[in-house]
Amino acid sequence: MIRHKSKRLNKQLSDNVLDIAKLGQFCVKYFDNVENFNGWLDTPVLLFNGEPPRRYMNSIRGRELLKQTVNKLKYSHIA
């Protein structure tokens, strides 16, 4: 959003922003606060080939993977 603040967002970019916002709300609810969520996003995770999950937020598929992973954490208590 910061990169495009001076112009109108196209539909795809608007959809991406909304999708990221929804994912953020979902994950912050699980991690209890933004700081914990950001900490997880920046920590290498084996499920993401040892990369930080934040690297996957820029694609629809990556965001789906993040949500699935948090759901697994939520319901099966895996790390």
N, CA, C and O atoms as CSV, one atom per row, in Angstrom:
chain,resi,resn,atom,element,x,y,z
A,1,MET,N,N,0.823,-1.184,0.000
A,1,MET,CA,C,0.000,0.000,0.000
A,1,MET,C,C,0.871,1.254,0.000
A,1,MET,O,O,0.562,2.233,-0.679
A,2,ILE,N,N,1.954,1.217,0.761
A,2,ILE,CA,C,2.809,2.399,0.846
A,2,ILE,C,C,3.377,2.747,-0.526
A,2,ILE,O,O,3.469,3.921,-0.885
A,3,ARG,N,N,3.760,1.721,-1.295
A,3,ARG,CA,C,4.321,1.969,-2.621
A,3,ARG,C,C,3.319,2.626,-3.551
A,3,ARG,O,O,3.713,3.351,-4.464
A,4,HIS,N,N,2.029,2.390,-3.340
A,4,HIS,CA,C,1.008,2.862,-4.258
A,4,HIS,C,C,0.093,3.916,-3.637
A,4,HIS,O,O,-1.017,4.122,-4.126
A,5,LYS,N,N,0.534,4.590,-2.570
A,5,LYS,CA,C,-0.349,5.496,-1.852
A,5,LYS,C,C,-0.762,6.726,-2.660
A,5,LYS,O,O,-1.773,7.351,-2.341
A,6,SER,N,N,-0.021,7.082,-3.676
A,6,SER,CA,C,-0.341,8.286,-4.431
A,6,SER,C,C,-1.285,8.029,-5.604
A,6,SER,O,O,-1.696,8.971,-6.282
A,7,LYS,N,N,-1.634,6.764,-5.850
A,7,LYS,CA,C,-2.534,6.472,-6.956
A,7,LYS,C,C,-3.595,5.464,-6.538
A,7,LYS,O,O,-3.460,4.774,-5.527
A,8,ARG,N,N,-4.647,5.396,-7.333
A,8,ARG,CA,C,-5.719,4.438,-7.074
A,8,ARG,C,C,-5.218,3.023,-7.263
A,8,ARG,O,O,-4.416,2.742,-8.153
A,9,LEU,N,N,-5.705,2.135,-6.410
A,9,LEU,CA,C,-5.335,0.729,-6.530
A,9,LEU,C,C,-6.211,0.056,-7.575
A,9,LEU,O,O,-7.414,0.309,-7.638
A,10,ASN,N,N,-5.611,-0.802,-8.394
A,10,ASN,CA,C,-6.425,-1.564,-9.334
A,10,ASN,C,C,-7.108,-2.703,-8.568
A,10,ASN,O,O,-6.816,-2.932,-7.395
A,11,LYS,N,N,-8.004,-3.402,-9.233
A,11,LYS,CA,C,-8.781,-4.447,-8.568
A,11,LYS,C,C,-7.884,-5.535,-7.982
A,11,LYS,O,O,-8.097,-5.962,-6.848
A,12,GLN,N,N,-6.893,-5.984,-8.731
A,12,GLN,CA,C,-6.021,-7.053,-8.240
A,12,GLN,C,C,-5.267,-6.622,-6.985
A,12,GLN,O,O,-5.185,-7.373,-6.014
A,13,LEU,N,N,-4.723,-5.423,-7.010
A,13,LEU,CA,C,-3.975,-4.930,-5.861
A,13,LEU,C,C,-4.906,-4.731,-4.664
A,13,LEU,O,O,-4.535,-5.032,-3.529
A,14,SER,N,N,-6.105,-4.226,-4.917
A,14,SER,CA,C,-7.093,-4.065,-3.841
A,14,SER,C,C,-7.453,-5.413,-3.231
A,14,SER,O,O,-7.531,-5.545,-2.009
A,15,ASP,N,N,-7.671,-6.414,-4.082
A,15,ASP,CA,C,-7.988,-7.756,-3.588
A,15,ASP,C,C,-6.847,-8.324,-2.750
A,15,ASP,O,O,-7.078,-8.957,-1.719
A,16,ASN,N,N,-5.610,-8.094,-3.201
A,16,ASN,CA,C,-4.441,-8.569,-2.444
A,16,ASN,C,C,-4.365,-7.904,-1.074
A,16,ASN,O,O,-4.094,-8.568,-0.074
A,17,VAL,N,N,-4.602,-6.596,-1.025
A,17,VAL,CA,C,-4.557,-5.867,0.243
A,17,VAL,C,C,-5.620,-6.401,1.196
A,17,VAL,O,O,-5.344,-6.616,2.377
A,18,LEU,N,N,-6.826,-6.616,0.692
A,18,LEU,CA,C,-7.897,-7.152,1.540
A,18,LEU,C,C,-7.571,-8.560,2.017
A,18,LEU,O,O,-7.827,-8.902,3.172
A,19,ASP,N,N,-7.014,-9.368,1.142
A,19,ASP,CA,C,-6.648,-10.736,1.490
A,19,ASP,C,C,-5.575,-10.748,2.580
A,19,ASP,O,O,-5.653,-11.539,3.521
A,20,ILE,N,N,-4.592,-9.889,2.456
A,20,ILE,CA,C,-3.531,-9.795,3.463
A,20,ILE,C,C,-4.103,-9.298,4.793
A,20,ILE,O,O,-3.713,-9.776,5.858
A,21,ALA,N,N,-5.019,-8.345,4.728
A,21,ALA,CA,C,-5.644,-7.837,5.956
A,21,ALA,C,C,-6.436,-8.938,6.661
A,21,ALA,O,O,-6.365,-9.067,7.883
A,22,LYS,N,N,-7.183,-9.727,5.903
A,22,LYS,CA,C,-7.947,-10.830,6.496
A,22,LYS,C,C,-7.012,-11.866,7.112
A,22,LYS,O,O,-7.259,-12.357,8.214
A,23,LEU,N,N,-5.942,-12.194,6.401
A,23,LEU,CA,C,-4.959,-13.135,6.929
A,23,LEU,C,C,-4.344,-12.580,8.212
A,23,LEU,O,O,-4.166,-13.307,9.189
A,24,GLY,N,N,-4.028,-11.303,8.203
A,24,GLY,CA,C,-3.456,-10.669,9.389
A,24,GLY,C,C,-4.379,-10.768,10.592
A,24,GLY,O,O,-3.935,-11.103,11.691
A,25,GLN,N,N,-5.649,-10.481,10.394
A,25,GLN,CA,C,-6.623,-10.577,11.485
A,25,GLN,C,C,-6.702,-12.005,12.017
A,25,GLN,O,O,-6.703,-12.228,13.228
A,26,PHE,N,N,-6.768,-12.954,11.110
A,26,PHE,CA,C,-6.846,-14.364,11.490
A,26,PHE,C,C,-5.628,-14.770,12.315
A,26,PHE,O,O,-5.757,-15.420,13.352
A,27,CYS,N,N,-4.449,-14.380,11.845
A,27,CYS,CA,C,-3.211,-14.791,12.506
A,27,CYS,C,C,-2.988,-14.050,13.822
A,27,CYS,O,O,-2.526,-14.650,14.792
A,28,VAL,N,N,-3.303,-12.780,13.872
A,28,VAL,CA,C,-3.148,-12.027,15.120
A,28,VAL,C,C,-4.051,-12.622,16.202
A,28,VAL,O,O,-3.681,-12.665,17.375
A,29,LYS,N,N,-5.216,-13.071,15.804
A,29,LYS,CA,C,-6.120,-13.713,16.768
A,29,LYS,C,C,-5.458,-14.968,17.354
A,29,LYS,O,O,-5.554,-15.214,18.556
A,30,TYR,N,N,-4.798,-15.749,16.519
A,30,TYR,CA,C,-4.116,-16.948,17.009
A,30,TYR,C,C,-2.891,-16.592,17.865
A,30,TYR,O,O,-2.702,-17.157,18.942
A,31,PHE,N,N,-2.070,-15.665,17.389
A,31,PHE,CA,C,-0.819,-15.330,18.074
A,31,PHE,C,C,-1.007,-14.327,19.215
A,31,PHE,O,O,-0.036,-13.976,19.885
A,32,ASP,N,N,-2.220,-13.867,19.445
A,32,ASP,CA,C,-2.607,-12.966,20.539
A,32,ASP,C,C,-2.267,-11.496,20.318
A,32,ASP,O,O,-2.917,-10.631,20.905
A,33,ASN,N,N,-1.272,-11.184,19.494
A,33,ASN,CA,C,-0.971,-9.779,19.222
A,33,ASN,C,C,-0.096,-9.670,17.971
A,33,ASN,O,O,0.449,-10.659,17.481
A,34,VAL,N,N,0.019,-8.456,17.479
A,34,VAL,CA,C,0.758,-8.197,16.240
A,34,VAL,C,C,2.238,-8.525,16.399
A,34,VAL,O,O,2.860,-9.060,15.481
A,35,GLU,N,N,2.800,-8.208,17.557
A,35,GLU,CA,C,4.223,-8.447,17.768
A,35,GLU,C,C,4.559,-9.936,17.663
A,35,GLU,O,O,5.545,-10.307,17.026
A,36,ASN,N,N,3.745,-10.785,18.283
A,36,ASN,CA,C,3.988,-12.233,18.202
A,36,ASN,C,C,3.833,-12.735,16.773
A,36,ASN,O,O,4.619,-13.561,16.309
A,37,PHE,N,N,2.819,-12.232,16.080
A,37,PHE,CA,C,2.606,-12.632,14.689
A,37,PHE,C,C,3.787,-12.211,13.826
A,37,PHE,O,O,4.277,-13.002,13.019
A,38,ASN,N,N,4.248,-10.975,13.986
A,38,ASN,CA,C,5.402,-10.505,13.215
A,38,ASN,C,C,6.653,-11.306,13.540
A,38,ASN,O,O,7.461,-11.583,12.654
A,39,GLY,N,N,6.819,-11.679,14.801
A,39,GLY,CA,C,7.951,-12.508,15.184
A,39,GLY,C,C,7.926,-13.852,14.464
A,39,GLY,O,O,8.956,-14.325,13.984
A,40,TRP,N,N,6.745,-14.464,14.391
A,40,TRP,CA,C,6.604,-15.737,13.681
A,40,TRP,C,C,6.865,-15.558,12.196
A,40,TRP,O,O,7.526,-16.388,11.573
A,41,LEU,N,N,6.342,-14.467,11.622
A,41,LEU,CA,C,6.539,-14.207,10.195
A,41,LEU,C,C,8.013,-14.091,9.819
A,41,LEU,O,O,8.406,-14.420,8.700
A,42,ASP,N,N,8.820,-13.622,10.760
A,42,ASP,CA,C,10.237,-13.380,10.468
A,42,ASP,C,C,11.162,-14.498,10.952
A,42,ASP,O,O,12.383,-14.382,10.843
A,43,THR,N,N,10.588,-15.577,11.485
A,43,THR,CA,C,11.375,-16.704,11.989
A,43,THR,C,C,11.382,-17.834,10.966
A,43,THR,O,O,10.318,-18.248,10.506
A,44,PRO,N,N,12.563,-18.344,10.599
A,44,PRO,CA,C,12.613,-19.476,9.675
A,44,PRO,C,C,11.798,-20.664,10.211
A,44,PRO,O,O,11.888,-21.013,11.388
A,45,VAL,N,N,11.011,-21.269,9.329
A,45,VAL,CA,C,10.129,-22.380,9.698
A,45,VAL,C,C,10.404,-23.545,8.751
A,45,VAL,O,O,10.477,-23.359,7.536
A,46,LEU,N,N,10.557,-24.742,9.307
A,46,LEU,CA,C,10.833,-25.921,8.481
A,46,LEU,C,C,9.755,-26.145,7.432
A,46,LEU,O,O,10.066,-26.533,6.306
A,47,LEU,N,N,8.505,-25.911,7.777
A,47,LEU,CA,C,7.408,-26.107,6.817
A,47,LEU,C,C,7.545,-25.210,5.585
A,47,LEU,O,O,6.947,-25.475,4.542
A,48,PHE,N,N,8.340,-24.148,5.721
A,48,PHE,CA,C,8.571,-23.225,4.608
A,48,PHE,C,C,10.008,-23.338,4.103
A,48,PHE,O,O,10.625,-22.347,3.712
A,49,ASN,N,N,10.520,-24.553,4.120
A,49,ASN,CA,C,11.882,-24.822,3.652
A,49,ASN,C,C,12.930,-24.000,4.392
A,49,ASN,O,O,13.938,-23.595,3.812
A,50,GLY,N,N,12.683,-23.759,5.676
A,50,GLY,CA,C,13.628,-23.003,6.488
A,50,GLY,C,C,13.607,-21.516,6.236
A,50,GLY,O,O,14.466,-20.792,6.739
A,51,GLU,N,N,12.648,-21.046,5.471
A,51,GLU,CA,C,12.525,-19.614,5.194
A,51,GLU,C,C,11.475,-19.006,6.111
A,51,GLU,O,O,10.603,-19.715,6.614
A,52,PRO,N,N,11.554,-17.695,6.333
A,52,PRO,CA,C,10.522,-17.051,7.142
A,52,PRO,C,C,9.192,-17.007,6.365
A,52,PRO,O,O,9.185,-16.758,5.160
A,53,PRO,N,N,8.085,-17.246,7.052
A,53,PRO,CA,C,6.780,-17.239,6.388
A,53,PRO,C,C,6.454,-15.931,5.653
A,53,PRO,O,O,5.702,-15.943,4.679
A,54,ARG,N,N,7.010,-14.815,6.111
A,54,ARG,CA,C,6.711,-13.525,5.463
A,54,ARG,C,C,7.005,-13.568,3.960
A,54,ARG,O,O,6.352,-12.868,3.186
A,55,ARG,N,N,7.965,-14.370,3.546
A,55,ARG,CA,C,8.332,-14.455,2.117
A,55,ARG,C,C,7.201,-14.989,1.253
A,55,ARG,O,O,7.230,-14.841,0.031
A,56,TYR,N,N,6.202,-15.611,1.878
A,56,TYR,CA,C,5.110,-16.230,1.139
A,56,TYR,C,C,3.845,-15.363,1.089
A,56,TYR,O,O,2.837,-15.777,0.516
A,57,MET,N,N,3.889,-14.193,1.670
A,57,MET,CA,C,2.687,-13.356,1.750
A,57,MET,C,C,2.324,-12.658,0.442
A,57,MET,O,O,1.209,-12.154,0.310
A,58,ASN,N,N,3.224,-12.617,-0.512
A,58,ASN,CA,C,2.972,-11.853,-1.734
A,58,ASN,C,C,2.185,-12.596,-2.800
A,58,ASN,O,O,1.861,-12.025,-3.841
A,59,SER,N,N,1.874,-13.869,-2.552
A,59,SER,CA,C,1.085,-14.608,-3.539
A,59,SER,C,C,-0.164,-15.182,-2.877
A,59,SER,O,O,-0.196,-15.407,-1.667
A,60,ILE,N,N,-1.168,-15.407,-3.674
A,60,ILE,CA,C,-2.411,-15.985,-3.166
A,60,ILE,C,C,-2.129,-17.359,-2.572
A,60,ILE,O,O,-2.577,-17.669,-1.468
A,61,ARG,N,N,-1.393,-18.171,-3.300
A,61,ARG,CA,C,-1.066,-19.516,-2.829
A,61,ARG,C,C,-0.258,-19.473,-1.536
A,61,ARG,O,O,-0.477,-20.280,-0.632
A,62,GLY,N,N,0.672,-18.531,-1.453
A,62,GLY,CA,C,1.471,-18.387,-0.241
A,62,GLY,C,C,0.614,-18.015,0.956
A,62,GLY,O,O,0.816,-18.543,2.049
A,63,ARG,N,N,-0.341,-17.111,0.763
A,63,ARG,CA,C,-1.231,-16.730,1.853
A,63,ARG,C,C,-2.118,-17.897,2.278
A,63,ARG,O,O,-2.400,-18.068,3.464
A,64,GLU,N,N,-2.554,-18.691,1.315
A,64,GLU,CA,C,-3.328,-19.890,1.652
A,64,GLU,C,C,-2.488,-20.842,2.494
A,64,GLU,O,O,-2.978,-21.419,3.465
A,65,LEU,N,N,-1.226,-21.004,2.121
A,65,LEU,CA,C,-0.313,-21.871,2.864
A,65,LEU,C,C,-0.102,-21.357,4.289
A,65,LEU,O,O,-0.079,-22.141,5.237
A,66,LEU,N,N,0.049,-20.045,4.437
A,66,LEU,CA,C,0.198,-19.458,5.771
A,66,LEU,C,C,-1.035,-19.735,6.622
A,66,LEU,O,O,-0.915,-20.124,7.784
A,67,LYS,N,N,-2.211,-19.537,6.051
A,67,LYS,CA,C,-3.444,-19.766,6.813
A,67,LYS,C,C,-3.580,-21.241,7.184
A,67,LYS,O,O,-3.965,-21.561,8.309
A,68,GLN,N,N,-3.271,-22.135,6.255
A,68,GLN,CA,C,-3.326,-23.571,6.556
A,68,GLN,C,C,-2.354,-23.927,7.680
A,68,GLN,O,O,-2.678,-24.723,8.562
A,69,THR,N,N,-1.178,-23.340,7.643
A,69,THR,CA,C,-0.171,-23.621,8.669
A,69,THR,C,C,-0.639,-23.136,10.038
A,69,THR,O,O,-0.493,-23.848,11.031
A,70,VAL,N,N,-1.194,-21.940,10.094
A,70,VAL,CA,C,-1.692,-21.420,11.371
A,70,VAL,C,C,-2.867,-22.269,11.854
A,70,VAL,O,O,-2.996,-22.511,13.054
A,71,ASN,N,N,-3.722,-22.722,10.944
A,71,ASN,CA,C,-4.807,-23.618,11.337
A,71,ASN,C,C,-4.259,-24.912,11.923
A,71,ASN,O,O,-4.793,-25.425,12.907
A,72,LYS,N,N,-3.197,-25.441,11.326
A,72,LYS,CA,C,-2.574,-26.650,11.867
A,72,LYS,C,C,-2.019,-26.383,13.265
A,72,LYS,O,O,-2.172,-27.205,14.169
A,73,LEU,N,N,-1.379,-25.236,13.433
A,73,LEU,CA,C,-0.865,-24.873,14.757
A,73,LEU,C,C,-2.017,-24.782,15.760
A,73,LEU,O,O,-1.914,-25.239,16.898
A,74,LYS,N,N,-3.094,-24.188,15.310
A,74,LYS,CA,C,-4.254,-23.943,16.175
A,74,LYS,C,C,-4.917,-25.249,16.614
A,74,LYS,O,O,-5.272,-25.409,17.782
A,75,TYR,N,N,-5.082,-26.172,15.680
A,75,TYR,CA,C,-5.860,-27.361,15.988
A,75,TYR,C,C,-5.059,-28.608,16.300
A,75,TYR,O,O,-5.592,-29.537,16.907
A,76,SER,N,N,-3.800,-28.659,15.906
A,76,SER,CA,C,-3.028,-29.863,16.201
A,76,SER,C,C,-1.826,-29.585,17.087
A,76,SER,O,O,-1.091,-30.500,17.460
A,77,HIS,N,N,-1.631,-28.317,17.419
A,77,HIS,CA,C,-0.560,-27.922,18.334
A,77,HIS,C,C,0.832,-28.329,17.856
A,77,HIS,O,O,1.683,-28.711,18.659
A,78,ILE,N,N,1.063,-28.244,16.516
A,78,ILE,CA,C,2.415,-28.491,15.999
A,78,ILE,C,C,3.189,-27.189,16.004
A,78,ILE,O,O,2.587,-26.116,16.029
A,79,ALA,N,N,4.478,-27.259,15.981
A,79,ALA,CA,C,5.295,-26.045,15.940
A,79,ALA,C,C,5.929,-25.885,14.586
A,79,ALA,O,O,6.656,-24.919,14.355
